[in-house]
Amino acid sequence: MDVEADVDQLAGVLPLADIIPFPDLVFGGAILVAMMLLHGLFIGMITRHFYRRSAVLARRMHALLRLDGLLAIVIFLLLALHLGEIVLWTGALVWSKLVSDWRVAAFFAANTYTTLGYGTFVLPPEWNMMAPIIAISGLFTFGWTASVLVDFVRAANRIRHPPPTA
């Protein structure tokens, strides 16, 4: 069995460098990892704020309106976090000179990050795998945010409707 011939044959069938070019993977992957770390840092801060404030509200009578206000603030902070991440992608696209115009870069980053994917601008052909990497980062962060938001709503509902005491 000739392993080298098998590897050469496999390389001809699966041209990975053509499917996911190395520069896209390294540059986009580095930004994606940095973004996920940043997302985790800010999600942690927002989570601590929510639980600290909700614990105070749970001890107060008639604090339900304030609890709704806390949820609104947390939702706004989560939105601001995602907008900040779009700005980070925008900056990366402009800094790397893949896109020269900030407005075009922001529109492209926002559409790609949210996986809407409409618009007329496309990256240069040799960098076209950046768009899926940006979309993957949005999928990861939106999924993470959704799970945290579900937990916040669950906690708020426990405060609104505490279990009956025996």
ABEGO torsion letter per residue (X at the ends): XBAAAAAAAAAAABBAAAABBAAAAAAAAAAAAAAAAAAAAAAAAAAAAAAAAAAAAAABBGAAAAAAAAAAAAAAAAAAAAAAAAAAAAAAAAAAGABABAAAAAAAAAAAAAGAGBEABBBBAAAAAAAAAAAAAAAAAAAAAAAAAAAAAAAAAAAABBBBBX
